[in-house]
Amino acid sequence: MSGNLLHETVLKEEAVTALNITTDGLIIDVTFGRGGHSTIILKQLGSEGRLIAIDRDPEAIDDALELQKKDSRFEVVHATFSQLEEVAVSKSVNGRVAGVLFDLGVSSPQLDSAGRGFSFMKEGPLDMRMNPMDGHSASQWINSASEKEISNVLFNFGEERFSRRIAKCIVREREVEPILTTKQLSDIVKHANPSWEKGKHPATRSFQAIRIFINQEFNEIEEGLSQALSVLKVGGRLVVISFHSLEDRIVKKFMSAQAKGDKFPKDLPVTMDMLNPRLNLIGKPIKASAHEVERNYRARSAVMRVAEKIA
């Protein structure tokens, strides 16, 4: 595994159970990460089964290529959520997939590697890109964006109450010297944030917001979920694990809308078949057990939602 950094997959058994895997199934793991879910999925599949994994992080791809060498049922593609349908078409599986799994957010190795710039707890370059070869780094953005843009990002993607105050401090401090490291940004936010949430570092929301913005994570989630409907066959399962309320809100809204079907004027009499719902919601949202949270603190906020394609 790259970097020898440990990653404990959250809701591992629950997610694989939710996929309702058959031995000859065709599954797409849209977030390979360090292979926690993929490894168990492969154990459930028989010799006729097939697993395609996707990830945008080159380090995750390196790990996946090692697994690909060992198992002919498995193949990996370096891609984003918004390229899901493109991947399915290129592999001649569009509309034939039995299960699609999304494990959203940032992985432990990404957080724990100082060089990736995701963590306010470790000194490192302020990067935050899931794919370091793609787009602008957090440092490039934070040193050029307007105060209003920074404030909007912190508020919209991090629900940061003190977004304006933090943005003002960032702009003031970058005039003294460029903000190039995670510690610089963390110290600025810590100084600007007057109210610390209990049990939460004052820079938590700001770092989350900037990471989401830099990687366009919400756009990617929305596009990926939409494409998953095309990729899945009727009866196929969509399983999504999210790690904070804003992610889960997107997933819940999408699944609920697809379960209700097309919108019609309220006073227009319509039958269920006219609504054309495309998903059936399976069970209630699942959270990590107390035992799992005790073993892996990052599981505390995880929520898994499951739906089945019906049309």
N, C-alpha and C positions, 0 to 999 in steps of 0.2 A: 504494500500500500504506500502511496506517495507520502513522503514526509513522516511516515510512521506515526501519524496522529490517529488516535482512537476516535471512532464515531459509533455511538450506540443508537441504533435505529429505534425510533419511537413508534409505538403501536404496531410492532412488526407482525406478530401473530394475527392480531385483529384485522389488519389490512389485507393480509394474504387470504384469510378466511372470507372476508367480504368480497373478494374477487371471484369466489365460487369457481375455482379452477378445476378443469377436467384434465385428464392425462394428455389429451391431444390438443389442449387449448393454445390459443395464440394471444399473448399478453404484451402490452407495451408499458414499460416502466419509464415514465417521462422524466423522472428525477433519479438517475442511478446513484448519485452521491458517492458513497463508498461501498455500495452493493448489498446493504443489509436486506432490503426487500427482495432484490433480484436473486440473491442466494437461496432464500427460502422458496421463492416462486419456482426456481429450477428444480428444487427437491420435490415439489408437487407435480411437476410436469413429467410425462413419460417420454419415451424415445421419439414419439411423433409430435410432441409439443414444441413450441417455439417462443422465445422471449426476445423482444427488441428493446434495447435501452437507449435512452436519450439523456444527454447532459450538455450544458453550455460551458462547464468548467473544464479546462484542459487537464487539470490534475485528476479529476474524476474519470475523464476519458482514458488517461494512462492506466488507471486501475482496472477499468472495464476491459481494456484491450488484453490485459493479462488473463482475465476470466474468459474472454473470447477464444484465446489460444487453447484453453483447456476443455471447452464445452461447445460442440458444434451446433447445439440448439440455441445458442446465444450469440447475438451480434449487437454492436453498439454504434450509434451515430452521434457525431458532434453537432448538436442543433439546439434550438430554443423551443419553448412551448409553442410559439407562433409558427413553427415549421413542422408541427406534428403531422398535419395532413400531407404535406409535401413528402415527409419521410415515409408515411404509409403508402402513398402512391408509388414512390420510388421502389418500395419493397413489394409492390403488388398485393397489398393487404388491406387497402382502403375499403371500409364497409364489412370487413371480415373478422375484426378483432373482438375477442371475447372479454377482454378486460383492459382498462386503462387506469394507471395509478399515478397520482400526483402527490408528492411529499414536499410541500411548499417551504419557502424560507431559506435560511442559510444553514449549512451543515456545521457540525462541531469542528472538523478540520479547518474549514474556512475561518471560523471564529478564533480558533486556537493558534493559527499561523499568523505571527506578527507581520510577516511580509505581505499579507493580503490586505491589511488595513481595514478589516471589518470591526475590530474590537477596540473599545475605549479602555480596556484593561491592559493592553499590551502596546508598547512603543513600536511604531513601524510607519512605513510610508502610508499616506492617506490615499488609498486607492479605491477599495470597495467594489471593484468590478468582478462579477462572476466569471467573466472572460477577460483577463488582463490585456488581451490583444484587441479588444473591441470597445470603441467609444472613448469618452473622456473619463478621466479618473475623478474621484471626489475632490481631490486637491485642485485640479484644473478648474472644476466648476465652482468650488467655494471661493476661489480667489478672483473670479470674474463675474459671478452672478450679482445682480442688484440686490439691495437690502430687502426689497419687497418680494423678489423671487425666492430668496432664502427663507424669509418668514412664511411665505405661502407653502413651501415644501415642508417645513417643519410642522406646520399646523395640519395640512391636508394628509400627510403620510405618516405623521407621528403623533397626531393629536396633542401636540405640545402647547400647553396653556400660555407659556411665556415665549412663544415663537418670535414675537416682535423684539422683545428685549434681547434675546439671544442673537438674532440677526443683526441688530444694531452693534452689539459687542464684536461679532465676527468681522463686520465691515471696518470697524474702528481698529481692531487689532491687526488686520491684514495690511493696513496702511503703514504700520510700524515695520512688519516683516511678513513675508508670505507664510501662509498656513500650509505646512508640508507634511506634518506627522499627526498620527492619531492622538498623541499626548497633547500637542498644541491645541487641537480642536477640543479635546475632552476638558482641558483646563479652562479654556474660554467659556464653554457651556456651563461647567461647574461653577465658575465665578458669576455668570450671568443669571443662573437659575436660582431664585431665592427660596424656592420651596421644594425640598426633597421628598419624593414619595417614599413611604415606608418600604424598606427592603429593595429599593430600586435606585441604581446609580443615576445621578442627575443628567447624565449624557445619554441614557438609554434611548429615550424617544427621539432625540436628535440624530443619533447614529442610525437608528432604524429608518427614519424618514429619508435621510440622505442616501442610504443604501438602496431603498426601494425606488427612489427617483432615478439614481444613476443607472440602475439596471432595468428601469421601466417595468418593474415586477407586476404591477397591477394590470397594465396593458397586456403583458404576456399571459397572465392568468386568465383574463377574460377571453383572449384569442384562443388560448389552448383549450379551455373548456368548450368553447363553441366548436372547435375543430374535432374535439373528442367525439361529439355526436355523429359527425360524418364518418369517423374512423371505426366506431363500434358497429357491430352487427346487432340486429334485434335480439334482445335477451342478454346483451353484453353489459358488463358492470363498469360503472364509473366510480372510483374511490379516490377521495381527496382528503388529505391531512393538512390542516392549516395551524398556524402557531400564534396568531394574534387576531384580535377582533376585526380589523379592517380586511384581512385576507378572508376570514370566515364569512364576513358579510357579503363579499363578492360571490363566494361559492354558494351560500344559502340563497341569495337572490337569483342566481342562475338556475340552480336546481328547482327552486320553487316555481319560477316562471315557465320552465320547460315541462314541469309536472302539471301546470294549469292549462297550458296550451295557448293557442292564439287569442289575442284580445279582440273583443267585439263591444260595440256600444252597450251600455247597461240595460237599456230598454229593448234590446233586440233578442227575441226568443231563439235560443240555440240549444242543440243537443250536444252530449259529450263527444260524439264522433265528429261533430263539426269543429270542436275546439282543437282537435288534433294534438293532444299532449304527446310529448316525445320521451318523457322520463317518468318512471315510477319511483318514488322515494322509498328506500329500504330502511326500515327501523328508525330509531332516534339517533341523533348525533352521539358519537362515542368519545369518551375522554379517557385519558390514561388512568390506570388504577393507582391507588395510594401506594401500593408496593412499587410500581414502576416509577412513580414520581420520587419516591424515597431513594431508589437506585439511580435515577437519572433526572436531575432537577429540571433540565430543559424540557421534560415531558409535561410539565405542570400546566402549560397553556394549550396543549395540543387538542384539537377537535377533529374528528373524522366523520365525514358525511358520505353516504353511499346511495347510488341511484342505479336503476336498470333501464336500459333503452327499450321502449315498447313500440316505437314507430320511426 
